[in-house]
Structure formats: C-alpha cells, structure tokens
Amino acid sequence: MSKNFLIGTYTKKYSKGIYKFTLDSNDNGSFEKRFKLHNPTYIDIKNNFLISSHGDSNSGGVVLFSLKNDSLIPLDKAEDFNCPPCFVEIYKDYVLSCNYHQGLFILYKITSDYSLQKLNSISIENGKLHCCRVYKDKLYIVDLNNSSLNVYSFPNLKPITKINLEKKSKPRHLDFKDNFVYLITEGTYELFQIDIDTLYISNSIKPLNFNNDLEGAAIHIYDNFIYTSERKTNTFSVFKILENNSLKHIQNFSYKKINSPRDFILDSDKLFSCNLKSDSISIFSLKNGIIDKFSNEIPIPEPICIKKYKNKTCPN
C-alpha cells in the first residue's frame, strides 16, 4: 500500500510550493507539485485541514486548505506578518503561528464556515520565535534569540513562567511525551527535558562533543525514542527514554548524501529526512529504535517540512 506525504518548501530557487510525495511498499517514491504557494516553509495537517505559512520579504501569513480527495482546496488566508511565519500548527480548532523576525505569536480560530478569525497575539521584546505548541492546556513559545521557553495558559494566553537557558544555547523546537517537554537547541545542539508540572529542567544531554557553534534543527518522538537533527554536521541523534524517565544517548548517525537535514518524520519504522541543500528526501530504516541503514533518496526541491496524510473526504 502506498503512503502519501506533503512537503513544505522554500521557493528561493527551483521549488514552486507544496509538493506531494508518494512512497510504495518497496520504498520507491515519486513527487509532484500539489499547490503553487510562495515559501510554504512549514505546514501542518489535522482533521482534514492543512495550514501553511506563506509570503515574502514584504508580507506574510497563513493559508488554510481543505485536504479533499487528494487535492488542496484554499479556504482562507490571513496576512498579519511582515514576512512568512516560521512555524504553524493546528490544535483542535485553533491555528498557532509564530514569526521569527518579528518576535510575534498570533492565535487564530477556524470558524464554522472555515475562515480564519484572529483571536490574540503575543509580542516578545527582542524575540526570535521559532516554535509554538500547546500541550495539556499550556502554550509553549520557543524564543531562539533570548534563549528562553515562554509558557502561557491556553487559550487565554496568560503568562505562567519563562525558562531561561544559556544565551548561546538558542532553543529551536520541542516535542512532548507523558509529563515532559523535550526541547532541542540550535546553538549548542542540546536536548533538554522539562517537567510540565514544576516547569523545571530535569535533564540535559549534548550528543556531539563540539566546542564550536552547531545548528540543531528538529526533534520528534517515536515510541520511547527521541530523534533530533543537526544541519551543520549532517547528523541525526537518537536518545532513549528509560523507565524512570531518565535519558540515554544511544546513537549519532550521518550519511554522505545528507546535506542540511531540517524537519523529518518517523513512520512505520522509517525516518524520512528533508535535506535542504541536497534538494532531497532521504529514507532510512529503523531497527529497535536505532537508525539502521539508508533505503532510498527522492529528489524534491528545497524541502523543509514533511507531513503524512491519508486520502479522505473533508469539508467543502
């Protein structure tokens, strides 16, 4: 049975927008342009909706699509930024978006007629916001420039606390499992484990023994394993969450054809990596949580973000 993915891209060189990537049972893949859009660098798919960033150096915002019968149908768009947001996500009937250059978070509601209603915003002084996600009634905003994790109640956006890291750490993305937030930094390529009740850091690990600046990129959790990507050394790191919730670093993996891995996805014991500078999606097999071997590479221009989807009927 084939699997379907949608790819968000830069459109600085060859890409024209959002691409569909189809994989057969032998890991052979093909791609095609799905929707022409300027700089859809981050996308999210939930409840048969797709949200995408879009824009240029003068304006930017989000576009809401229905994902119907394998087609993307535009429903609404909002342009409230001076340039494209770097992160978007659908949470229930909300859309979260944050803008790196403006230090601005905007919350939208998906209304009953499938339009986007702006509800609220948060502006952080000198902020460079790289990720915004909701987990267990708390909003977490990752501020790379101020090296902090800002926590708010959700959906009323009342400040709860700010977790400060070392200035050079530059936090970038996060994921959740059970009672913990897992945060990856860009500057130091460090994994932090944060208790969601106490909001204190309970553990941290640096998987690469480098003194110079690094470029940590993405983080995803699959079963009891945490996977992170680093785009300067072209490395994936794997950590295991043990029974007592402590962390064990178990692997660093690199492959000669990877060049600047950004986002990735884990599905059915495979890892799919978006390699920006090599214009490709690399596929690797997993074995007992470890990245085992290279399987295939599919050429896709300027890939940044990858999401899996299933063909099904959704709102008109």
C-alpha positions as CSV (number, residue, x, y, z in Angstrom):
1,M,0.0,0.0,0.0
2,S,1.3,3.4,-0.9
3,K,1.8,6.2,1.6
4,N,1.3,9.9,0.9
5,F,3.2,12.9,2.3
6,L,3.1,16.6,1.7
7,I,6.3,18.7,1.7
8,G,6.6,22.3,2.7
9,T,9.5,24.1,0.9
10,Y,11.4,27.3,0.4
11,T,10.8,28.8,-3.0
12,K,14.1,30.6,-3.4
13,K,15.5,28.5,-6.3
14,Y,13.5,25.8,-8.0
15,S,10.5,24.9,-5.8
16,K,7.1,26.2,-6.7
17,G,5.3,25.5,-3.5
18,I,3.8,22.4,-1.7
19,Y,4.7,19.0,-3.1
20,K,3.1,15.6,-2.8
21,F,5.4,12.7,-2.2
22,T,4.2,9.1,-2.7
23,L,6.0,6.0,-1.4
24,D,5.3,2.4,-2.5
25,S,5.9,-0.7,-0.5
26,N,9.5,-1.0,-1.9
27,D,10.4,2.5,-0.7
28,N,10.3,3.8,-4.3
29,G,9.0,7.3,-4.4
30,S,7.7,10.0,-6.7
31,F,6.7,13.6,-6.3
32,E,4.5,16.2,-7.9
33,K,3.6,19.8,-7.3
34,R,0.4,20.0,-5.3
35,F,-0.2,23.7,-4.9
36,K,1.7,26.8,-6.0
37,L,2.5,29.0,-3.0
38,H,5.3,31.3,-2.1
39,N,7.6,30.0,0.7
40,P,5.3,27.3,2.4
41,T,8.2,26.5,4.7
42,Y,6.1,25.0,7.4
43,I,2.9,23.0,7.1
44,D,0.6,21.0,9.4
45,I,-2.2,18.6,8.7
46,K,-5.0,17.8,11.2
47,N,-8.7,16.9,10.9
48,N,-8.5,17.1,7.1
49,F,-7.2,20.6,7.1
50,L,-3.8,21.8,6.1
51,I,-2.3,25.1,7.3
52,S,0.7,26.6,5.6
53,S,3.0,29.5,6.1
54,H,3.4,31.8,3.0
55,G,4.7,35.2,1.9
56,D,7.9,37.1,1.0
57,S,10.1,39.8,2.5
58,N,7.3,42.3,2.5
59,S,4.3,40.4,3.8
60,G,3.4,37.0,5.2
61,G,0.8,34.9,6.9
62,V,-1.0,31.6,6.9
63,V,-3.2,29.8,4.4
64,L,-5.9,27.3,5.4
65,F,-6.8,24.5,3.0
66,S,-9.1,21.5,3.0
67,L,-7.4,18.3,2.0
68,K,-10.1,16.7,-0.1
69,N,-9.9,13.7,-2.4
70,D,-6.1,14.2,-2.6
71,S,-6.5,17.9,-3.5
72,L,-5.7,21.1,-1.7
73,I,-8.6,23.5,-1.7
74,P,-7.9,27.0,-0.4
75,L,-10.4,28.1,2.3
76,D,-9.0,31.3,3.7
77,K,-5.8,33.2,4.4
78,A,-4.6,35.7,6.9
79,E,-1.7,38.1,6.3
80,D,-0.8,39.6,9.7
81,F,3.0,39.4,9.5
82,N,5.7,41.4,7.7
83,C,7.2,38.2,6.4
84,P,6.3,34.5,6.5
85,P,5.9,32.8,9.9
86,C,8.5,30.0,10.5
87,F,6.1,27.7,12.4
88,V,2.4,26.9,12.1
89,E,0.3,24.3,13.8
90,I,-3.4,23.2,14.0
91,Y,-4.5,22.5,17.6
92,K,-8.2,21.5,17.8
93,D,-10.0,24.3,16.0
94,Y,-7.1,26.8,16.6
95,V,-4.2,27.8,14.4
96,L,-0.9,28.7,16.1
97,S,1.7,30.7,14.2
98,C,4.9,32.5,15.2
99,N,7.2,34.8,13.3
100,Y,10.9,34.6,13.8
101,H,11.8,38.1,12.5
102,Q,9.1,40.0,14.3
103,G,9.1,38.0,17.6
104,L,5.3,37.7,17.2
105,F,2.9,34.9,18.0
106,I,-0.7,35.0,16.6
107,L,-3.6,32.8,17.5
108,Y,-6.4,32.1,15.1
109,K,-9.7,30.3,15.3
110,I,-11.1,28.1,12.5
111,T,-14.7,29.2,12.4
112,S,-17.7,27.1,11.4
113,D,-17.5,28.5,7.9
114,Y,-13.8,27.5,7.6
115,S,-12.5,31.1,7.8
116,L,-9.6,32.3,10.0
117,Q,-10.5,34.6,12.9
118,K,-7.6,36.3,14.6
119,L,-8.1,35.9,18.4
120,N,-5.0,37.2,20.1
121,S,-1.3,37.8,19.8
122,I,1.9,37.9,21.9
123,S,4.9,40.1,21.1
124,I,8.2,39.3,22.8
125,E,10.8,42.1,23.0
126,N,13.9,41.2,21.0
127,G,12.3,37.8,20.4
128,K,13.1,35.4,17.5
129,L,10.3,32.9,17.9
130,H,10.9,29.5,16.2
131,C,8.2,27.2,17.6
132,C,4.8,27.4,19.3
133,R,2.9,24.4,20.5
134,V,0.1,23.5,23.0
135,Y,0.2,20.6,25.4
136,K,-2.0,19.9,28.4
137,D,-3.6,23.4,28.4
138,K,-0.3,25.2,28.2
139,L,1.2,27.2,25.3
140,Y,4.9,26.9,24.9
141,I,6.7,29.5,22.8
142,V,10.4,28.9,21.9
143,D,12.4,32.1,21.7
144,L,15.7,31.5,20.0
145,N,17.2,34.9,20.3
146,N,16.5,35.3,24.1
147,S,17.3,31.6,24.7
148,S,14.1,31.1,26.6
149,L,11.0,28.9,26.7
150,N,7.9,31.1,27.5
151,V,4.9,29.3,29.0
152,Y,1.3,30.6,28.9
153,S,-2.1,29.3,29.9
154,F,-4.2,28.3,26.9
155,P,-6.3,29.6,25.2
156,N,-6.4,32.8,27.3
157,L,-2.6,33.3,26.9
158,K,-1.9,34.4,30.5
159,P,1.9,34.3,31.3
160,I,2.9,31.4,33.6
161,T,6.7,31.4,33.6
162,K,9.8,31.9,31.4
163,I,12.5,29.2,31.5
164,N,15.9,30.8,30.7
165,L,18.7,28.8,29.1
166,E,22.3,29.8,28.5
167,K,22.5,32.6,25.9
168,K,24.5,30.6,23.4
169,S,22.1,27.7,23.5
170,K,19.4,29.2,21.2
171,P,16.4,26.8,21.6
172,R,14.6,25.9,18.4
173,H,12.0,23.2,18.5
174,L,10.2,20.9,21.0
175,D,8.1,17.8,21.4
176,F,6.1,16.2,24.2
177,K,5.7,12.8,25.8
178,D,3.8,12.0,29.0
179,N,4.7,14.6,31.6
180,F,7.7,16.2,29.9
181,V,8.6,18.7,27.3
182,Y,11.7,17.8,25.2
183,L,13.5,20.8,23.8
184,I,16.3,20.9,21.2
185,T,18.7,23.9,20.9
186,E,20.2,25.2,17.8
187,G,23.4,26.8,19.0
188,T,24.6,24.1,21.4
189,Y,22.7,21.1,19.9
190,E,21.5,20.1,23.4
191,L,18.4,18.1,24.4
192,F,16.5,19.4,27.5
193,Q,13.9,17.5,29.4
194,I,11.5,19.8,31.3
195,D,8.8,18.6,33.8
196,I,5.4,20.1,32.8
197,D,4.2,20.3,36.4
198,T,7.2,22.0,38.0
199,L,8.4,23.6,34.8
200,Y,12.0,22.9,35.9
201,I,14.7,21.3,33.8
202,S,15.2,17.8,34.9
203,N,17.9,16.6,32.5
204,S,20.0,17.7,29.5
205,I,22.4,15.9,27.1
206,K,24.8,17.2,24.4
207,P,25.1,14.3,21.9
208,L,28.0,15.9,20.0
209,N,31.3,16.8,21.7
210,F,31.9,20.1,19.8
211,N,33.1,23.4,21.2
212,N,32.2,25.4,18.1
213,D,28.7,26.6,17.2
214,L,26.3,23.9,15.9
215,E,22.9,24.1,14.1
216,G,20.4,21.9,15.8
217,A,17.2,21.8,13.7
218,A,14.3,19.4,14.6
219,I,13.0,17.0,17.2
220,H,10.4,14.2,17.1
221,I,9.5,11.4,19.5
222,Y,8.6,7.9,18.3
223,D,7.6,5.3,20.9
224,N,10.3,5.7,23.7
225,F,12.9,7.2,21.4
226,I,13.8,10.8,20.8
227,Y,15.3,11.8,17.4
228,T,17.0,15.1,16.7
229,S,18.7,16.6,13.6
230,E,21.8,18.8,13.3
231,R,22.3,20.5,10.0
232,K,26.0,21.6,10.3
233,T,27.5,18.2,10.8
234,N,24.6,16.5,9.0
235,T,23.9,14.3,12.0
236,F,20.8,12.6,13.5
237,S,21.0,11.7,17.2
238,V,18.9,9.1,19.0
239,F,18.0,9.1,22.7
240,K,16.1,6.5,24.7
241,I,13.6,7.4,27.4
242,L,14.2,4.9,30.2
243,E,11.5,3.5,32.6
244,N,12.4,6.1,35.3
245,N,12.2,8.9,32.7
246,S,15.9,9.4,32.6
247,L,17.5,9.8,29.2
248,K,20.2,7.8,27.4
249,H,22.0,8.9,24.3
250,I,22.4,5.8,22.1
251,Q,23.3,6.9,18.6
252,N,24.8,9.6,16.3
253,F,24.1,8.8,12.7
254,S,25.3,10.5,9.5
255,Y,25.1,9.6,5.8
256,K,27.2,11.1,3.0
257,K,24.2,12.1,0.9
258,I,22.6,14.2,3.7
259,N,23.2,17.9,3.3
260,S,21.5,20.2,5.9
261,P,18.7,17.9,7.3
262,R,15.8,20.1,8.5
263,D,12.5,18.6,9.5
264,F,11.9,14.8,9.4
265,I,9.1,12.4,10.1
266,L,9.0,8.9,11.6
267,D,6.5,6.4,10.3
268,S,6.4,2.5,10.3
269,D,10.0,2.1,11.4
270,K,11.3,4.5,8.8
271,L,12.8,8.0,9.1
272,F,12.1,10.5,6.2
273,S,14.5,13.4,6.2
274,C,14.1,16.8,4.4
275,N,17.6,17.7,3.2
276,L,17.5,21.4,2.1
277,K,20.9,21.8,0.4
278,S,20.8,18.4,-1.4
279,D,17.2,19.0,-2.6
280,S,16.1,15.6,-1.5
281,I,14.1,13.4,0.9
282,S,16.2,10.6,2.3
283,I,14.6,7.4,3.7
284,F,16.3,5.4,6.4
285,S,15.1,2.2,8.1
286,L,14.9,1.9,11.9
287,K,15.7,-1.2,13.9
288,N,14.9,-1.3,17.6
289,G,14.9,2.5,17.7
290,I,18.3,2.8,16.0
291,I,18.7,4.3,12.6
292,D,19.8,1.2,10.7
293,K,20.6,1.9,7.1
294,F,19.9,4.1,4.0
295,S,16.9,2.9,1.9
296,N,16.3,5.5,-0.8
297,E,16.5,9.1,-1.8
298,I,13.8,11.1,-3.7
299,P,14.7,14.4,-5.4
300,I,12.4,17.2,-4.1
301,P,13.4,20.9,-4.4
302,E,14.2,22.9,-1.2
303,P,12.4,20.7,1.3
304,I,11.9,22.0,4.8
305,C,8.8,20.3,6.4
306,I,7.2,16.9,5.8
307,K,3.7,15.6,7.0
308,K,1.9,12.3,6.3
309,Y,-1.7,12.3,5.2
310,K,-4.5,9.9,4.2
311,N,-6.9,10.4,1.3
312,K,-10.3,11.1,2.7
313,T,-13.3,13.4,2.2
314,C,-13.2,16.6,4.2
315,P,-15.1,20.0,4.4
316,N,-16.0,21.8,1.2
